[in-house]
Each structure stands twice: as structure tokens, then as C-alpha cells.
Amino acid sequence: MRNILIVGAGKGIGLHSAQLLSDENLFTISRNLTPELELLGTQFFELDVSKDDLTDLNLPEELHGLVFCPGSINLRPFNRLTEEDFLADFNQNFMGAVRVIQKCLPALKKSKSASIVLFSTVAAKLGMPFHTSIAASKGAIEGFAKSLAAELATANIRVNVIAPSLSDTSLAAQLLSTDDKRIASAKRHPLQRIGTPDDSAQLVEFLLSDKSSWMTGQIIGLDGGLGNIKL
Ligand SMILES: NC(=O)c1ccc[n+]([C@@H]2O[C@H](COP(=O)([O-])OP(=O)(O)OC[C@H]3O[C@@H](n4cnc5c(N)ncnc54)[C@H](OP(=O)(O)O)[C@@H]3O)[C@@H](O)[C@H]2O)c1
């Protein structure tokens, strides 16, 4: 059994990833323990990784996988976003990942073969109105991931990023709150549907496995074709 840490495992993509990986030795973090996560019997830590002290986070000596799921969807016209909004998105999407990876690095190195999975968004690749703040934060994740992948390649630690489009989780609830919104969102995607949390969880499972052992430094679009195709 491998030791895997999933940050943001309470809901959405993180929860679905934990469910798929439940045969592994799972360590999980969220700000709240949900009943669904509790049911999995993982070693859970209640933490806000963007601000809480991580010094006492009691992780195993060896860590084979790290998945970082916290994110935000703060969509507003640029002129209605404040500096505080940009900084809050940056902390939530990017600095949390930096803090957790720094904490986990010794344990990841010790495993001799490890995989880190981060999340971006299709909006970091395809310019879309009202996405300036989230696109900036996820752009930071993408640049960071490629550089970190280069730095850690000789330690056999792989770093890859999943860049989903709109997926049916609590994070996107407001954007999918009516049937009309759901239909319009599905139609914007060449494959005519929005994503499911399981679409991403399956990719997480693959990126943590040996099946992807020759992949690092990649930004993988998981977006029903939206990022690359125009119908
Ligand atoms: N869903 C989409 O449409 C979509 C589209 C593009 C990209 N993405 C990206 O995909 C990733 C996963 O999204 P999702 O839809 O699964 O999100 P989600 O449903 O909001 O789940 C995020 C998980 O992270 C936890 N979390 C959030 N902030 C945290 C913090 N500061 N410290 C610790 N735990 C925290 C949440 O639980 P608590 O609130 O209890 O802490 C929750 O368990 C995100 O990075 C997101 O930006 C999602």
C-alpha cells in the first residue's frame, strides 16, 4: 500500500479521488470533515492549508503521492475585482499548494518514486471574460509545476497538472444552479457535456500510478475539447 495525501478530500474531485484510491493508505485534509470522507476511514487532518500552521501535521515518513485540490471560482469583471480578491484567490489556489509541498518534500523524496498532482483550469489556457483572477492564480500553478517538475525529476518525483473545464461539484454550484445554465454550459463544450468529479478523479488515479511513470511537467486539459477545439 502506498501513502497518499489528498488535500481537499472532503468534497468534489478530492473526495472522488479518495473514493477511487480507498485501497491505499490515505491521509486527507479539508477545512471540514464531511460524512462521505469520514466513511472512508482515512487519517484526517482538519486544516486550512492556506493559513494554518502546518508544523505539527503528522505525516508518514514516506509519501508516494500528493494531490492538491483546493481552488476557487471567483468570476467577476476585472473592474469589480479588488487587490484583496486577487490575493485571496492566489492564497487559496497557489500558496496553499506551495506550503503543503514544502512540508511534504522530505517524505516525497524518501519514497524514491512519487507523484504530485495539482489543479489548474481551462481558463488559464483559453482567455475567457471575468476569469482574470482565477486565470492568474492557476497560471501561477502551471508555471510553478513545470519548474518544480524540472527540479525534482532526478529525485524521481513527478509533477503534473490537471486543467479541467466546468465540472459538477459544489465549487461550480452557482454556475450550474438551473437547468438552463446546465444546458448552456454543456453546449459550450465540443463534447456537449460538462465534467464530472469522476472524470478528474480517474486522471488523478492514473497520474499517481506507474502507468504514468514517464509523464512529468505536463498540463493536461480535461475539458470536453473546449481548450483545443472549435466546432
Ligand atoms: N469544479 C470545477 O468546475 C472546476 C473547474 C476548473 C478547475 N477546477 C479545479 O479543480 C480543483 C478541485 O475542484 P472541486 O470542484 O473539486 O472543488 P470543491 O468541490 O470546492 O472541493 C474542494 C475541496 O477542498 C477543500 N478545501 C478548500 N479550500 C481548502 C483549504 N484552504 N484548506 C483545506 N481544504 C480546503 C474543500 O473542503 P472545505 O471547504 O471543507 O475545506 C473541498 O473538500 C480546484 O483546484 C479547482 O480550482 C474545478
The ligand as an SDF file (V2000), in Angstrom:
LIG
                    3D

 48 52  0  0  0  0  0  0  0  0999 V2000
  -15.3720   22.2620  -10.4110 N   0  0  0  0  0  0  0  0  0  0  0  0
  -14.9930   22.9550  -11.4870 C   0  0  0  0  0  0  0  0  0  0  0  0
  -15.8070   23.3830  -12.3310 O   0  0  0  0  0  0  0  0  0  0  0  0
  -13.5250   23.2220  -11.7440 C   0  0  0  0  0  0  0  0  0  0  0  0
  -13.1470   23.7750  -12.9770 C   0  0  0  0  0  0  0  0  0  0  0  0
  -11.7970   24.0520  -13.2150 C   0  0  0  0  0  0  0  0  0  0  0  0
  -10.8660   23.7820  -12.2390 C   0  0  0  0  0  0  0  0  0  0  0  0
  -11.2540   23.2320  -11.0550 N   0  0  0  0  0  0  0  0  0  0  0  0
  -10.2340   22.9970  -10.0310 C   0  0  0  0  0  0  0  0  0  0  0  0
  -10.2980   21.6690   -9.5680 O   0  0  0  0  0  0  0  0  0  0  0  0
   -9.9150   21.6170   -8.1870 C   0  0  0  0  0  0  0  0  0  0  0  0
  -10.9370   20.8210   -7.4020 C   0  0  0  0  0  0  0  0  0  0  0  0
  -12.1930   21.4940   -7.5120 O   0  0  0  0  0  0  0  0  0  0  0  0
  -13.5610   20.9510   -6.9140 P   0  0  0  0  0  0  0  0  0  0  0  0
  -14.6010   21.3880   -7.8680 O   0  0  0  0  0  0  0  0  0  0  0  0
  -13.4640   19.5360   -6.5290 O   0  0  0  0  0  0  0  0  0  0  0  0
  -13.6750   21.8740   -5.5990 O   0  0  0  0  0  0  0  0  0  0  0  0
  -14.6000   21.6970   -4.3100 P   0  0  0  0  0  0  0  0  0  0  0  0
  -15.8350   20.9230   -4.6220 O   0  0  0  0  0  0  0  0  0  0  0  0
  -14.7450   23.0700   -3.7320 O   0  0  0  0  0  0  0  0  0  0  0  0
  -13.6860   20.8240   -3.3260 O   0  0  0  0  0  0  0  0  0  0  0  0
  -12.5150   21.3890   -2.8100 C   0  0  0  0  0  0  0  0  0  0  0  0
  -12.0890   20.6400   -1.5620 C   0  0  0  0  0  0  0  0  0  0  0  0
  -11.0010   21.3370   -0.9600 O   0  0  0  0  0  0  0  0  0  0  0  0
  -11.2950   21.6840    0.3950 C   0  0  0  0  0  0  0  0  0  0  0  0
  -10.6360   22.9530    0.6530 N   0  0  0  0  0  0  0  0  0  0  0  0
  -10.8940   24.1450    0.0390 C   0  0  0  0  0  0  0  0  0  0  0  0
  -10.0830   25.0830    0.4960 N   0  0  0  0  0  0  0  0  0  0  0  0
   -9.2780   24.4970    1.4190 C   0  0  0  0  0  0  0  0  0  0  0  0
   -8.2440   24.9770    2.2480 C   0  0  0  0  0  0  0  0  0  0  0  0
   -7.8390   26.2530    2.2070 N   0  0  0  0  0  0  0  0  0  0  0  0
   -7.6370   24.1150    3.0980 N   0  0  0  0  0  0  0  0  0  0  0  0
   -8.0270   22.8180    3.1460 C   0  0  0  0  0  0  0  0  0  0  0  0
   -9.0150   22.3170    2.3780 N   0  0  0  0  0  0  0  0  0  0  0  0
   -9.6320   23.1460    1.5300 C   0  0  0  0  0  0  0  0  0  0  0  0
  -12.8120   21.7170    0.4340 C   0  0  0  0  0  0  0  0  0  0  0  0
  -13.3720   21.4070    1.6690 O   0  0  0  0  0  0  0  0  0  0  0  0
  -13.6190   22.5100    2.8100 P   0  0  0  0  0  0  0  0  0  0  0  0
  -14.3720   23.6230    2.1670 O   0  0  0  0  0  0  0  0  0  0  0  0
  -14.3620   21.7670    3.8690 O   0  0  0  0  0  0  0  0  0  0  0  0
  -12.2590   22.8670    3.2220 O   0  0  0  0  0  0  0  0  0  0  0  0
  -13.1610   20.5660   -0.5140 C   0  0  0  0  0  0  0  0  0  0  0  0
  -13.0640   19.3470    0.1720 O   0  0  0  0  0  0  0  0  0  0  0  0
   -9.7750   23.0730   -7.7410 C   0  0  0  0  0  0  0  0  0  0  0  0
   -8.4200   23.4360   -7.6880 O   0  0  0  0  0  0  0  0  0  0  0  0
  -10.4840   23.8580   -8.8040 C   0  0  0  0  0  0  0  0  0  0  0  0
   -9.9610   25.1670   -8.9620 O   0  0  0  0  0  0  0  0  0  0  0  0
  -12.5550   22.9350  -10.7880 C   0  0  0  0  0  0  0  0  0  0  0  0
  1  2  1  0
  2  3  2  0
  2  4  1  0
  4  5  1  0
  4 48  2  0
  5  6  2  0
  6  7  1  0
  7  8  2  0
  8  9  1  0
  8 48  1  0
  9 10  1  0
  9 46  1  0
 10 11  1  0
 11 12  1  0
 11 44  1  0
 12 13  1  0
 13 14  1  0
 14 15  2  0
 14 16  1  0
 14 17  1  0
 17 18  1  0
 18 19  2  0
 18 20  1  0
 18 21  1  0
 21 22  1  0
 22 23  1  0
 23 24  1  0
 23 42  1  0
 24 25  1  0
 25 26  1  0
 25 36  1  0
 26 27  1  0
 26 35  1  0
 27 28  2  0
 28 29  1  0
 29 30  1  0
 29 35  2  0
 30 31  1  0
 30 32  2  0
 32 33  1  0
 33 34  2  0
 34 35  1  0
 36 37  1  0
 36 42  1  0
 37 38  1  0
 38 39  2  0
 38 40  1  0
 38 41  1  0
 42 43  1  0
 44 45  1  0
 44 46  1  0
 46 47  1  0
M  CHG  2   8   1  16  -1
M  END
$$$$
